[in-house]
Amino acid sequence: MIQPMTAKELEYVVDCMSNEDLQIKQCAVVALEGTTPSLRNLCTQMLQTHQHHYDSLLHALQHHQQIAPTQPQ
Amino acid sequence: MYQQQQQNQQHQPILTEEDLVSTVLADLKRNVREYATAATESTCPDIRQMFTKLMNSTLTLQGQLFEAMKQQNMYNTSSPALRQDLDKQAKSYQQTQQKTQQFLQQKLGQQQNQSMYTPNGQHAFNQHQGNQPHYM
């Protein structure tokens, strides 16, 4: 039985999705334009992890959609 | 000549690789703190658990990137602390620890002959708080 997400939690979830989105793009720039192979490889791996983080946050949001109240309480 | 210069400029990124990677590292550090704050501010157990997992995962990424940058000499680590500074602080904080232990023995030892640092002692402390007035 999951509890409804609080308004504060929602703010943190969306803020964190913005952060992860920015990190995905930054890692993509290093992966494409970087000159050091080890750093390019690492940023390619990190890019995937950030995508997983983004998915986790989005899934949590979607998971809580059904049980969220439609009226202010 | 001009055309060649323009081409070179197009291929030259605005930021160096070191600047880019430093920005990524700074953001990873910031995100670790953000996830820690989010976890402490969470009410739902599943949301708190998610933020905790994401914090740990981000901390791992930050560590990996830091090590990779260190290997490329992109990161100047702080110089080692001096022996005399360690000696001074160790002595000072041993005294603090002793004083606190004395304080706890004075305040709690009279109630029950149990150490504060055992689980039972913790229980005694709670009892003490609940039943006895404070004279502090």
N, CA and C atoms of all chains as a GROMACS GRO file, in nm:
protein
  627
    1MET      N    1   0.085  -0.120   0.000
    1MET     CA    2   0.000   0.000   0.000
    1MET      C    3   0.089   0.126   0.000
    2ILE      N    4   0.092   0.200  -0.107
    2ILE     CA    5   0.178   0.319  -0.110
    2ILE      C    6   0.100   0.445  -0.072
    3GLN      N    7   0.169   0.536  -0.009
    3GLN     CA    8   0.108   0.664   0.031
    3GLN      C    9   0.109   0.759  -0.088
    4PRO      N   10   0.014   0.855  -0.090
    4PRO     CA   11   0.022   0.957  -0.195
    4PRO      C   12   0.149   1.040  -0.180
    5MET      N   13   0.203   1.084  -0.293
    5MET     CA   14   0.323   1.168  -0.291
    5MET      C   15   0.286   1.308  -0.239
    6THR      N   16   0.370   1.364  -0.155
    6THR     CA   17   0.343   1.500  -0.105
    6THR      C   18   0.384   1.603  -0.212
    7ALA      N   19   0.332   1.726  -0.195
    7ALA     CA   20   0.364   1.834  -0.289
    7ALA      C   21   0.515   1.862  -0.288
    8LYS      N   22   0.575   1.852  -0.170
    8LYS     CA   23   0.718   1.876  -0.156
    8LYS      C   24   0.798   1.769  -0.231
    9GLU      N   25   0.755   1.643  -0.215
    9GLU     CA   26   0.823   1.534  -0.284
    9GLU      C   27   0.813   1.551  -0.435
   10LEU      N   28   0.697   1.595  -0.481
   10LEU     CA   29   0.680   1.620  -0.625
   10LEU      C   30   0.779   1.724  -0.675
   11GLU      N   31   0.798   1.831  -0.596
   11GLU     CA   32   0.893   1.936  -0.635
   11GLU      C   33   1.035   1.880  -0.645
   12TYR      N   34   1.072   1.797  -0.547
   12TYR     CA   35   1.207   1.737  -0.550
   12TYR      C   36   1.222   1.643  -0.669
   13VAL      N   37   1.117   1.564  -0.696
   13VAL     CA   38   1.125   1.468  -0.807
   13VAL      C   39   1.146   1.544  -0.940
   14VAL      N   40   1.069   1.650  -0.963
   14VAL     CA   41   1.084   1.720  -1.091
   14VAL      C   42   1.216   1.799  -1.098
   15ASP      N   43   1.259   1.856  -0.984
   15ASP     CA   44   1.389   1.925  -0.982
   15ASP      C   45   1.501   1.828  -1.017
   16CYS      N   46   1.492   1.709  -0.960
   16CYS     CA   47   1.596   1.609  -0.984
   16CYS      C   48   1.593   1.560  -1.129
   17MET      N   49   1.474   1.554  -1.188
   17MET     CA   50   1.467   1.516  -1.330
   17MET      C   51   1.534   1.622  -1.417
   18SER      N   52   1.516   1.750  -1.382
   18SER     CA   53   1.585   1.858  -1.456
   18SER      C   54   1.736   1.843  -1.443
   19ASN      N   55   1.781   1.814  -1.321
   19ASN     CA   56   1.925   1.797  -1.298
   19ASN      C   57   1.981   1.681  -1.381
   20GLU      N   58   1.909   1.568  -1.379
   20GLU     CA   59   1.955   1.450  -1.453
   20GLU      C   60   1.956   1.478  -1.604
   21ASP      N   61   1.856   1.550  -1.650
   21ASP     CA   62   1.848   1.584  -1.792
   21ASP      C   63   1.970   1.666  -1.835
   22LEU      N   64   2.007   1.762  -1.750
   22LEU     CA   65   2.124   1.845  -1.779
   22LEU      C   66   2.252   1.761  -1.781
   23GLN      N   67   2.260   1.667  -1.686
   23GLN     CA   68   2.378   1.581  -1.678
   23GLN      C   69   2.388   1.490  -1.802
   24ILE      N   70   2.274   1.442  -1.850
   24ILE     CA   71   2.273   1.358  -1.972
   24ILE      C   72   2.336   1.438  -2.087
   25LYS      N   73   2.291   1.565  -2.101
   25LYS     CA   74   2.341   1.648  -2.212
   25LYS      C   75   2.489   1.682  -2.195
   26GLN      N   76   2.530   1.711  -2.072
   26GLN     CA   77   2.671   1.743  -2.048
   26GLN      C   78   2.761   1.623  -2.078
   27CYS      N   79   2.715   1.504  -2.036
   27CYS     CA   80   2.794   1.383  -2.064
   27CYS      C   81   2.801   1.357  -2.214
   28ALA      N   82   2.693   1.386  -2.284
   28ALA     CA   83   2.693   1.367  -2.430
   28ALA      C   84   2.796   1.457  -2.497
   29VAL      N   85   2.809   1.581  -2.447
   29VAL     CA   86   2.908   1.674  -2.505
   29VAL      C   87   3.050   1.620  -2.485
   30VAL      N   88   3.080   1.573  -2.363
   30VAL     CA   89   3.215   1.518  -2.337
   30VAL      C   90   3.237   1.392  -2.422
   31ALA      N   91   3.133   1.306  -2.429
   31ALA     CA   92   3.146   1.182  -2.507
   31ALA      C   93   3.173   1.211  -2.655
   32LEU      N   94   3.116   1.321  -2.707
   32LEU     CA   95   3.133   1.355  -2.849
   32LEU      C   96   3.258   1.437  -2.876
   33GLU      N   97   3.284   1.537  -2.789
   33GLU     CA   98   3.389   1.634  -2.818
   33GLU      C   99   3.517   1.614  -2.737
   34GLY      N  100   3.513   1.523  -2.640
   34GLY     CA  101   3.629   1.504  -2.555
   34GLY      C  102   3.749   1.452  -2.633
   35THR      N  103   3.869   1.476  -2.578
   35THR     CA  104   3.991   1.435  -2.647
   35THR      C  105   4.059   1.318  -2.575
   36THR      N  106   4.025   1.296  -2.448
   36THR     CA  107   4.086   1.186  -2.371
   36THR      C  108   3.996   1.064  -2.376
   37PRO      N  109   4.044   0.952  -2.434
   37PRO     CA  110   3.958   0.833  -2.449
   37PRO      C  111   3.895   0.785  -2.318
   38SER      N  112   3.973   0.784  -2.209
   38SER     CA  113   3.919   0.733  -2.082
   38SER      C  114   3.802   0.819  -2.032
   39LEU      N  115   3.815   0.950  -2.050
   39LEU     CA  116   3.707   1.039  -2.006
   39LEU      C  117   3.585   1.028  -2.097
   40ARG      N  118   3.610   1.011  -2.227
   40ARG     CA  119   3.499   0.993  -2.322
   40ARG      C  120   3.421   0.867  -2.289
   41ASN      N  121   3.494   0.757  -2.261
   41ASN     CA  122   3.429   0.630  -2.227
   41ASN      C  123   3.349   0.641  -2.098
   42LEU      N  124   3.411   0.704  -1.999
   42LEU     CA  125   3.344   0.717  -1.870
   42LEU      C  126   3.216   0.800  -1.884
   43CYS      N  127   3.224   0.907  -1.960
   43CYS     CA  128   3.105   0.992  -1.978
   43CYS      C  129   2.995   0.920  -2.057
   44THR      N  130   3.035   0.830  -2.146
   44THR     CA  131   2.934   0.750  -2.218
   44THR      C  132   2.861   0.658  -2.121
   45GLN      N  133   2.939   0.597  -2.029
   45GLN     CA  134   2.877   0.511  -1.926
   45GLN      C  135   2.788   0.593  -1.833
   46MET      N  136   2.839   0.708  -1.792
   46MET     CA  137   2.765   0.794  -1.697
   46MET      C  138   2.634   0.842  -1.759
   47LEU      N  139   2.640   0.868  -1.889
   47LEU     CA  140   2.521   0.911  -1.962
   47LEU      C  141   2.408   0.809  -1.944
   48GLN      N  142   2.443   0.680  -1.957
   48GLN     CA  143   2.343   0.574  -1.941
   48GLN      C  144   2.289   0.567  -1.799
   49THR      N  145   2.378   0.584  -1.701
   49THR     CA  146   2.333   0.582  -1.561
   49THR      C  147   2.236   0.699  -1.535
   50HIS      N  148   2.269   0.816  -1.589
   50HIS     CA  149   2.179   0.931  -1.571
   50HIS      C  150   2.043   0.906  -1.636
   51GLN      N  151   2.045   0.834  -1.748
   51GLN     CA  152   1.918   0.799  -1.812
   51GLN      C  153   1.836   0.705  -1.722
   52HIS      N  154   1.904   0.611  -1.655
   52HIS     CA  155   1.835   0.522  -1.560
   52HIS      C  156   1.778   0.602  -1.443
   53HIS      N  157   1.857   0.699  -1.394
   53HIS     CA  158   1.809   0.783  -1.284
   53HIS      C  159   1.682   0.857  -1.326
   54TYR      N  160   1.686   0.911  -1.445
   54TYR     CA  161   1.570   0.987  -1.497
   54TYR      C  162   1.448   0.895  -1.506
   55ASP      N  163   1.470   0.773  -1.555
   55ASP     CA  164   1.360   0.674  -1.565
   55ASP      C  165   1.301   0.643  -1.428
   56SER      N  166   1.389   0.624  -1.327
   56SER     CA  167   1.341   0.594  -1.191
   56SER      C  168   1.250   0.704  -1.140
   57LEU      N  169   1.294   0.830  -1.160
   57LEU     CA  170   1.217   0.945  -1.111
   57LEU      C  171   1.084   0.954  -1.185
   58LEU      N  172   1.089   0.934  -1.317
   58LEU     CA  173   0.966   0.943  -1.398
   58LEU      C  174   0.869   0.830  -1.360
   59HIS      N  175   0.921   0.710  -1.338
   59HIS     CA  176   0.837   0.597  -1.299
   59HIS      C  177   0.771   0.622  -1.162
   60ALA      N  178   0.847   0.680  -1.070
   60ALA     CA  179   0.791   0.711  -0.938
   60ALA      C  180   0.674   0.808  -0.953
   61LEU      N  181   0.695   0.908  -1.037
   61LEU     CA  182   0.588   1.007  -1.063
   61LEU      C  183   0.465   0.940  -1.122
   62GLN      N  184   0.489   0.853  -1.222
   62GLN     CA  185   0.377   0.785  -1.289
   62GLN      C  186   0.307   0.687  -1.195
   63HIS      N  187   0.387   0.621  -1.111
   63HIS     CA  188   0.334   0.525  -1.015
   63HIS      C  189   0.238   0.593  -0.916
   64HIS      N  190   0.270   0.716  -0.882
   64HIS     CA  191   0.190   0.789  -0.783
   64HIS      C  192   0.072   0.863  -0.846
   65GLN      N  193   0.068   0.866  -0.978
   65GLN     CA  194  -0.041   0.938  -1.046
   65GLN      C  195  -0.179   0.884  -1.008
   66GLN      N  196  -0.191   0.750  -1.007
   66GLN     CA  197  -0.323   0.688  -0.985
   66GLN      C  198  -0.378   0.713  -0.845
   67ILE      N  199  -0.290   0.721  -0.746
   67ILE     CA  200  -0.340   0.733  -0.609
   67ILE      C  201  -0.344   0.878  -0.560
   68ALA      N  202  -0.304   0.971  -0.645
   68ALA     CA  203  -0.304   1.112  -0.604
   68ALA      C  204  -0.448   1.164  -0.594
   69PRO      N  205  -0.481   1.239  -0.486
   69PRO     CA  206  -0.616   1.294  -0.472
   69PRO      C  207  -0.644   1.400  -0.579
   70THR      N  208  -0.769   1.412  -0.621
   70THR     CA  209  -0.804   1.511  -0.725
   70THR      C  210  -0.852   1.642  -0.663
   71GLN      N  211  -0.882   1.640  -0.534
   71GLN     CA  212  -0.926   1.761  -0.463
   71GLN      C  213  -0.820   1.798  -0.360
   72PRO      N  214  -0.798   1.930  -0.334
   72PRO     CA  215  -0.707   1.967  -0.226
   72PRO      C  216  -0.756   1.911  -0.092
   73GLN      N  217  -0.664   1.867  -0.008
   73GLN     CA  218  -0.707   1.807   0.120
   73GLN      C  219  -0.656   1.886   0.237
   74MET      N  220   4.348   3.154  -4.611
   74MET     CA  221   4.405   3.176  -4.476
   74MET      C  222   4.293   3.205  -4.378
   75TYR      N  223   4.207   3.303  -4.414
   75TYR     CA  224   4.095   3.339  -4.327
   75TYR      C  225   3.999   3.221  -4.312
   76GLN      N  226   3.977   3.155  -4.429
   76GLN     CA  227   3.886   3.040  -4.429
   76GLN      C  228   3.938   2.928  -4.336
   77GLN      N  229   4.069   2.911  -4.344
   77GLN     CA  230   4.130   2.807  -4.261
   77GLN      C  231   4.114   2.839  -4.112
   78GLN      N  232   4.134   2.966  -4.080
   78GLN     CA  233   4.118   3.010  -3.940
   78GLN      C  234   3.976   2.984  -3.892
   79GLN      N  235   3.881   3.017  -3.982
   79GLN     CA  236   3.741   3.000  -3.946
   79GLN      C  237   3.710   2.851  -3.922
   80GLN      N  238   3.768   2.767  -4.006
   80GLN     CA  239   3.747   2.623  -3.990
   80GLN      C  240   3.803   2.573  -3.859
   81ASN      N  241   3.923   2.623  -3.828
   81ASN     CA  242   3.985   2.583  -3.702
   81ASN      C  243   3.899   2.623  -3.583
   82GLN      N  244   3.843   2.745  -3.594
   82GLN     CA  245   3.760   2.794  -3.485
   82GLN      C  246   3.634   2.709  -3.468
   83GLN      N  247   3.581   2.664  -3.582
   83GLN     CA  248   3.461   2.581  -3.575
   83GLN      C  249   3.488   2.448  -3.504
   84HIS      N  250   3.609   2.396  -3.526
   84HIS     CA  251   3.641   2.266  -3.466
   84HIS      C  252   3.691   2.279  -3.323
   85GLN      N  253   3.729   2.402  -3.287
   85GLN     CA  254   3.778   2.423  -3.151
   85GLN      C  255   3.659   2.447  -3.059
   86PRO      N  256   3.640   2.360  -2.962
   86PRO     CA  257   3.526   2.381  -2.872
   86PRO      C  258   3.544   2.508  -2.789
   87ILE      N  259   3.434   2.564  -2.744
   87ILE     CA  260   3.439   2.687  -2.664
   87ILE      C  261   3.506   2.661  -2.530
   88LEU      N  262   3.470   2.549  -2.471
   88LEU     CA  263   3.532   2.511  -2.344
   88LEU      C  264   3.630   2.396  -2.367
   89THR      N  265   3.737   2.393  -2.290
   89THR     CA  266   3.830   2.281  -2.300
   89THR      C  267   3.766   2.157  -2.236
   90GLU      N  268   3.823   2.042  -2.267
   90GLU     CA  269   3.772   1.918  -2.207
   90GLU      C  270   3.778   1.926  -2.054
   91GLU      N  271   3.887   1.985  -2.003
   91GLU     CA  272   3.902   1.995  -1.858
   91GLU      C  273   3.790   2.079  -1.797
   92ASP      N  274   3.757   2.190  -1.863
   92ASP     CA  275   3.647   2.275  -1.813
   92ASP      C  276   3.514   2.200  -1.815
   93LEU      N  277   3.490   2.129  -1.924
   93LEU     CA  278   3.364   2.054  -1.938
   93LEU      C  279   3.351   1.949  -1.828
   94VAL      N  280   3.457   1.873  -1.811
   94VAL     CA  281   3.455   1.763  -1.714
   94VAL      C  282   3.444   1.819  -1.571
   95SER      N  283   3.509   1.934  -1.547
   95SER     CA  284   3.498   1.998  -1.415
   95SER      C  285   3.355   2.040  -1.386
   96THR      N  286   3.286   2.087  -1.488
   96THR     CA  287   3.146   2.125  -1.472
   96THR      C  288   3.061   2.003  -1.438
   97VAL      N  289   3.088   1.892  -1.508
   97VAL     CA  290   3.014   1.768  -1.481
   97VAL      C  291   3.039   1.723  -1.337
   98LEU      N  292   3.165   1.731  -1.293
   98LEU     CA  293   3.199   1.689  -1.156
   98LEU      C  294   3.128   1.778  -1.053
   99ALA      N  295   3.129   1.909  -1.078
   99ALA     CA  296   3.064   2.003  -0.985
   99ALA      C  297   2.914   1.973  -0.975
  100ASP      N  298   2.852   1.942  -1.087
  100ASP     CA  299   2.709   1.911  -1.087
  100ASP      C  300   2.680   1.778  -1.018
  101LEU      N  301   2.770   1.681  -1.032
  101LEU     CA  302   2.751   1.553  -0.962
  101LEU      C  303   2.754   1.575  -0.811
  102LYS      N  304   2.849   1.659  -0.766
  102LYS     CA  305   2.859   1.688  -0.623
  102LYS      C  306   2.731   1.757  -0.574
  103ARG      N  307   2.682   1.850  -0.652
  103ARG     CA  308   2.560   1.922  -0.616
  103ARG      C  309   2.440   1.826  -0.612
  104ASN      N  310   2.435   1.734  -0.708
  104ASN     CA  311   2.322   1.640  -0.713
  104ASN      C  312   2.323   1.542  -0.595
  105VAL      N  313   2.443   1.505  -0.549
  105VAL     CA  314   2.451   1.418  -0.430
  105VAL      C  315   2.383   1.488  -0.312
  106ARG      N  316   2.415   1.617  -0.295
  106ARG     CA  317   2.354   1.694  -0.184
  106ARG      C  318   2.204   1.708  -0.204
  107GLU      N  319   2.165   1.732  -0.328
  107GLU     CA  320   2.023   1.749  -0.359
  107GLU      C  321   1.944   1.622  -0.325
  108TYR      N  322   1.999   1.505  -0.361
  108TYR     CA  323   1.932   1.378  -0.331
  108TYR      C  324   1.928   1.354  -0.179
  109ALA      N  325   2.035   1.392  -0.109
  109ALA     CA  326   2.036   1.375   0.038
  109ALA      C  327   1.927   1.462   0.100
  110THR      N  328   1.916   1.586   0.054
  110THR     CA  329   1.812   1.676   0.106
  110THR      C  330   1.674   1.620   0.073
  111ALA      N  331   1.656   1.575  -0.051
  111ALA     CA  332   1.526   1.520  -0.093
  111ALA      C  333   1.488   1.400  -0.006
  112ALA      N  334   1.585   1.312   0.024
  112ALA     CA  335   1.557   1.194   0.107
  112ALA      C  336   1.514   1.236   0.248
  113THR      N  337   1.585   1.333   0.305
  113THR     CA  338   1.551   1.375   0.442
  113THR      C  339   1.417   1.446   0.447
  114GLU      N  340   1.375   1.506   0.337
  114GLU     CA  341   1.248   1.580   0.333
  114GLU      C  342   1.132   1.491   0.289
  115SER      N  343   1.158   1.365   0.259
  115SER     CA  344   1.053   1.277   0.208
  115SER      C  345   0.969   1.216   0.320
  116THR      N  346   0.841   1.196   0.291
  116THR     CA  347   0.749   1.134   0.386
  116THR      C  348   0.718   0.990   0.345
  117CYS      N  349   0.698   0.968   0.215
  117CYS     CA  350   0.667   0.833   0.166
  117CYS      C  351   0.792   0.746   0.175
  118PRO      N  352   0.780   0.627   0.234
  118PRO     CA  353   0.899   0.540   0.243
  118PRO      C  354   0.956   0.503   0.107
  119ASP      N  355   0.871   0.478   0.009
  119ASP     CA  356   0.924   0.438  -0.123
  119ASP      C  357   0.998   0.552  -0.192
  120ILE      N  358   0.950   0.675  -0.173
  120ILE     CA  359   1.016   0.792  -0.233
  120ILE      C  360   1.151   0.816  -0.164
  121ARG      N  361   1.150   0.803  -0.032
  121ARG     CA  362   1.275   0.821   0.043
  121ARG      C  363   1.380   0.718  -0.001
  122GLN      N  364   1.334   0.593  -0.018
  122GLN     CA  365   1.425   0.487  -0.061
  122GLN      C  366   1.482   0.515  -0.201
  123MET      N  367   1.395   0.566  -0.288
  123MET     CA  368   1.440   0.598  -0.424
  123MET      C  369   1.548   0.707  -0.421
  124PHE      N  370   1.522   0.815  -0.346
  124PHE     CA  371   1.621   0.924  -0.336
  124PHE      C  372   1.752   0.874  -0.275
  125THR      N  373   1.743   0.785  -0.178
  125THR     CA  374   1.864   0.730  -0.116
  125THR      C  375   1.946   0.650  -0.217
  126LYS      N  376   1.876   0.568  -0.296
  126LYS     CA  377   1.945   0.488  -0.399
  126LYS      C  378   2.010   0.579  -0.503
  127LEU      N  379   1.937   0.683  -0.546
  127LEU     CA  380   1.991   0.774  -0.646
  127LEU      C  381   2.110   0.853  -0.590
  128MET      N  382   2.104   0.887  -0.461
  128MET     CA  383   2.216   0.956  -0.398
  128MET      C  384   2.342   0.868  -0.402
  129ASN      N  385   2.326   0.742  -0.363
  129ASN     CA  386   2.441   0.649  -0.363
  129ASN      C  387   2.497   0.628  -0.503
  130SER      N  388   2.408   0.614  -0.598
  130SER     CA  389   2.452   0.594  -0.736
  130SER      C  390   2.527   0.717  -0.788
  131THR      N  391   2.476   0.838  -0.754
  131THR     CA  392   2.541   0.962  -0.798
  131THR      C  393   2.677   0.979  -0.730
  132LEU      N  394   2.684   0.938  -0.603
  132LEU     CA  395   2.810   0.944  -0.529
  132LEU      C  396   2.915   0.854  -0.594
  133THR      N  397   2.871   0.736  -0.641
  133THR     CA  398   2.961   0.645  -0.711
  133THR      C  399   3.013   0.709  -0.840
  134LEU      N  400   2.922   0.771  -0.917
  134LEU     CA  401   2.964   0.839  -1.041
  134LEU      C  402   3.065   0.948  -1.011
  135GLN      N  403   3.039   1.026  -0.907
  135GLN     CA  404   3.129   1.137  -0.871
  135GLN      C  405   3.268   1.082  -0.838
  136GLY      N  406   3.272   0.972  -0.764
  136GLY     CA  407   3.400   0.910  -0.729
  136GLY      C  408   3.476   0.860  -0.850
  137GLN      N  409   3.401   0.799  -0.944
  137GLN     CA  410   3.464   0.747  -1.066
  137GLN      C  411   3.523   0.860  -1.150
  138LEU      N  412   3.444   0.969  -1.162
  138LEU     CA  413   3.492   1.081  -1.244
  138LEU      C  414   3.611   1.149  -1.178
  139PHE      N  415   3.605   1.164  -1.047
  139PHE     CA  416   3.717   1.224  -0.974
  139PHE      C  417   3.846   1.145  -0.997
  140GLU      N  418   3.837   1.011  -0.985
  140GLU     CA  419   3.955   0.926  -1.006
  140GLU      C  420   4.009   0.940  -1.148
  141ALA      N  421   3.917   0.943  -1.245
  141ALA     CA  422   3.959   0.956  -1.386
  141ALA      C  423   4.029   1.091  -1.409
  142MET      N  424   3.977   1.197  -1.346
  142MET     CA  425   4.037   1.331  -1.361
  142MET      C  426   4.174   1.337  -1.293
  143LYS      N  427   4.184   1.271  -1.178
  143LYS     CA  428   4.310   1.270  -1.104
  143LYS      C  429   4.419   1.203  -1.189
  144GLN      N  430   4.380   1.094  -1.258
  144GLN     CA  431   4.476   1.024  -1.343
  144GLN      C  432   4.524   1.110  -1.460
  145GLN      N  433   4.438   1.202  -1.503
  145GLN     CA  434   4.476   1.292  -1.612
  145GLN      C  435   4.540   1.421  -1.559
  146ASN      N  436   4.571   1.423  -1.430
  146ASN     CA  437   4.628   1.543  -1.365
  146ASN      C  438   4.539   1.666  -1.381
  147MET      N  439   4.409   1.644  -1.377
  147MET     CA  440   4.316   1.756  -1.390
  147MET      C  441   4.270   1.806  -1.254
  148TYR      N  442   4.318   1.740  -1.151
  148TYR     CA  443   4.267   1.774  -1.019
  148TYR      C  444   4.382   1.789  -0.920
  149ASN      N  445   4.392   1.905  -0.857
  149ASN     CA  446   4.495   1.925  -0.755
  149ASN      C  447   4.438   1.890  -0.619
  150THR      N  448   4.485   1.780  -0.563
  150THR     CA  449   4.436   1.744  -0.431
  150THR      C  450   4.506   1.830  -0.326
  151SER      N  451   4.439   1.852  -0.216
  151SER     CA  452   4.491   1.931  -0.106
  151SER      C  453   4.618   1.866  -0.051
  152SER      N  454   4.714   1.950  -0.006
  152SER     CA  455   4.841   1.896   0.047
  152SER      C  456   4.815   1.822   0.178
  153PRO      N  457   4.901   1.725   0.215
  153PRO     CA  458   4.876   1.647   0.336
  153PRO      C  459   4.879   1.735   0.461
  154ALA      N  460   4.792   1.704   0.557
  154ALA     CA  461   4.792   1.775   0.684
  154ALA      C  462   4.920   1.740   0.761
  155LEU      N  463   4.975   1.837   0.835
  155LEU     CA  464   5.101   1.815   0.907
  155LEU      C  465   5.079   1.730   1.032
  156ARG      N  466   5.183   1.653   1.064
  156ARG     CA  467   5.179   1.564   1.181
  156ARG      C  468   5.141   1.639   1.308
  157GLN      N  469   5.205   1.759   1.329
  157GLN     CA  470   5.177   1.835   1.453
  157GLN      C  471   5.031   1.881   1.460
  158ASP      N  472   4.971   1.908   1.343
  158ASP     CA  473   4.830   1.948   1.343
  158ASP      C  474   4.740   1.830   1.381
  159LEU      N  475   4.772   1.712   1.331
  159LEU     CA  476   4.697   1.592   1.366
  159LEU      C  477   4.711   1.561   1.516
  160ASP      N  478   4.836   1.573   1.567
  160ASP     CA  479   4.861   1.546   1.709
  160ASP      C  480   4.777   1.639   1.797
  161LYS      N  481   4.778   1.769   1.759
  161LYS     CA  482   4.707   1.871   1.836
  161LYS      C  483   4.556   1.842   1.840
  162GLN      N  484   4.500   1.814   1.723
  162GLN     CA  485   4.356   1.790   1.715
  162GLN      C  486   4.317   1.661   1.784
  163ALA      N  487   4.399   1.557   1.770
  163ALA     CA  488   4.369   1.429   1.833
  163ALA      C  489   4.365   1.445   1.985
  164LYS      N  490   4.463   1.519   2.039
  164LYS     CA  491   4.470   1.543   2.184
  164LYS      C  492   4.347   1.621   2.231
  165SER      N  493   4.318   1.727   2.159
  165SER     CA  494   4.205   1.813   2.194
  165SER      C  495   4.072   1.736   2.195
  166TYR      N  496   4.052   1.652   2.092
  166TYR     CA  497   3.922   1.583   2.083
  166TYR      C  498   3.914   1.459   2.172
  167GLN      N  499   4.030   1.408   2.215
  167GLN     CA  500   4.028   1.303   2.318
  167GLN      C  501   3.980   1.362   2.450
  168GLN      N  502   4.023   1.486   2.476
  168GLN     CA  503   3.979   1.556   2.598
  168GLN      C  504   3.829   1.582   2.592
  169THR      N  505   3.781   1.624   2.478
  169THR     CA  506   3.637   1.648   2.461
  169THR      C  507   3.558   1.521   2.490
  170GLN      N  508   3.609   1.410   2.434
  170GLN     CA  509   3.541   1.280   2.452
  170GLN      C  510   3.538   1.241   2.600
  171GLN      N  511   3.651   1.263   2.669
  171GLN     CA  512   3.658   1.230   2.812
  171GLN      C  513   3.561   1.315   2.893
  172LYS      N  514   3.558   1.445   2.863
  172LYS     CA  515   3.468   1.537   2.934
  172LYS      C  516   3.322   1.496   2.914
  173THR      N  517   3.289   1.458   2.794
  173THR     CA  518   3.151   1.418   2.764
  173THR      C  519   3.117   1.289   2.837
  174GLN      N  520   3.214   1.198   2.844
  174GLN     CA  521   3.190   1.073   2.917
  174GLN      C  522   3.169   1.099   3.066
  175GLN      N  523   3.248   1.192   3.120
  175GLN     CA  524   3.231   1.230   3.261
  175GLN      C  525   3.094   1.291   3.283
  176PHE      N  526   3.056   1.380   3.192
  176PHE     CA  527   2.925   1.446   3.198
  176PHE      C  528   2.813   1.342   3.198
  177LEU      N  529   2.824   1.244   3.109
  177LEU     CA  530   2.720   1.142   3.099
  177LEU      C  531   2.716   1.054   3.224
  178GLN      N  532   2.835   1.023   3.277
  178GLN     CA  533   2.839   0.942   3.399
  178GLN      C  534   2.776   1.016   3.516
  179GLN      N  535   2.805   1.146   3.525
  179GLN     CA  536   2.748   1.228   3.632
  179GLN      C  537   2.596   1.234   3.622
  180LYS      N  538   2.548   1.257   3.501
  180LYS     CA  539   2.404   1.279   3.484
  180LYS      C  540   2.325   1.149   3.481
  181LEU      N  541   2.381   1.049   3.417
  181LEU     CA  542   2.305   0.925   3.395
  181LEU      C  543   2.351   0.811   3.484
  182GLY      N  544   2.478   0.814   3.522
  182GLY     CA  545   2.536   0.705   3.601
  182GLY      C  546   2.465   0.687   3.734
  183GLN      N  547   2.418   0.798   3.793
  183GLN     CA  548   2.347   0.792   3.921
  183GLN      C  549   2.214   0.720   3.907
  184GLN      N  550   2.151   0.736   3.793
  184GLN     CA  551   2.021   0.674   3.771
  184GLN      C  552   2.034   0.522   3.765
  185GLN      N  553   2.120   0.480   3.675
  185GLN     CA  554   2.143   0.337   3.658
  185GLN      C  555   2.290   0.316   3.626
  186ASN      N  556   2.346   0.209   3.678
  186ASN     CA  557   2.487   0.184   3.655
  186ASN      C  558   2.509   0.122   3.518
  187GLN      N  559   2.466   0.193   3.417
  187GLN     CA  560   2.483   0.142   3.282
  187GLN      C  561   2.550   0.247   3.196
  188SER      N  562   2.631   0.200   3.102
  188SER     CA  563   2.700   0.293   3.014
  188SER      C  564   2.604   0.348   2.911
  189MET      N  565   2.627   0.472   2.876
  189MET     CA  566   2.546   0.540   2.774
  189MET      C  567   2.562   0.474   2.638
  190TYR      N  568   2.676   0.408   2.618
  190TYR     CA  569   2.709   0.359   2.485
  190TYR      C  570   2.658   0.218   2.458
  191THR      N  571   2.583   0.160   2.549
  191THR     CA  572   2.521   0.030   2.522
  191THR      C  573   2.375   0.055   2.486
  192PRO      N  574   2.314  -0.039   2.414
  192PRO     CA  575   2.173  -0.022   2.381
  192PRO      C  576   2.087  -0.006   2.507
  193ASN      N  577   2.123  -0.077   2.614
  193ASN     CA  578   2.050  -0.064   2.740
  193ASN      C  579   2.064   0.076   2.797
  194GLY      N  580   2.186   0.127   2.783
  194GLY     CA  581   2.213   0.262   2.833
  194GLY      C  582   2.127   0.365   2.761
  195GLN      N  583   2.111   0.343   2.632
  195GLN     CA  584   2.026   0.431   2.551
  195GLN      C  585   1.884   0.430   2.606
  196HIS      N  586   1.840   0.310   2.640
  196HIS     CA  587   1.706   0.292   2.695
  196HIS      C  588   1.695   0.366   2.828
  197ALA      N  589   1.802   0.355   2.909
  197ALA     CA  590   1.804   0.423   3.039
  197ALA      C  591   1.794   0.573   3.019
  198PHE      N  592   1.859   0.623   2.916
  198PHE     CA  593   1.856   0.765   2.889
  198PHE      C  594   1.714   0.811   2.859
  199ASN      N  595   1.643   0.732   2.778
  199ASN     CA  596   1.505   0.765   2.744
  199ASN      C  597   1.418   0.767   2.869
  200GLN      N  598   1.439   0.667   2.954
  200GLN     CA  599   1.364   0.659   3.078
  200GLN      C  600   1.390   0.782   3.163
  201HIS      N  601   1.518   0.816   3.168
  201HIS     CA  602   1.560   0.931   3.247
  201HIS      C  603   1.489   1.056   3.198
  202GLN      N  604   1.486   1.071   3.066
  202GLN     CA  605   1.421   1.190   3.009
  202GLN      C  606   1.273   1.193   3.042
  203GLY      N  607   1.214   1.074   3.038
  203GLY     CA  608   1.070   1.068   3.059
  203GLY      C  609   1.030   1.092   3.203
  204ASN      N  610   1.109   1.040   3.297
  204ASN     CA  611   1.063   1.039   3.436
  204ASN      C  612   1.125   1.146   3.524
  205GLN      N  613   1.245   1.187   3.491
  205GLN     CA  614   1.316   1.276   3.583
  205GLN      C  615   1.319   1.419   3.529
  206PRO      N  616   1.305   1.516   3.621
  206PRO     CA  617   1.321   1.655   3.578
  206PRO      C  618   1.466   1.684   3.544
  207HIS      N  619   1.489   1.781   3.460
  207HIS     CA  620   1.625   1.819   3.422
  207HIS      C  621   1.673   1.933   3.509
  208TYR      N  622   1.795   1.921   3.556
  208TYR     CA  623   1.854   2.031   3.632
  208TYR      C  624   1.971   2.089   3.554
  209MET      N  625   1.948   2.119   3.428
  209MET     CA  626   2.059   2.168   3.345
  209MET      C  627   2.031   2.310   3.298
   0.00000   0.00000   0.00000
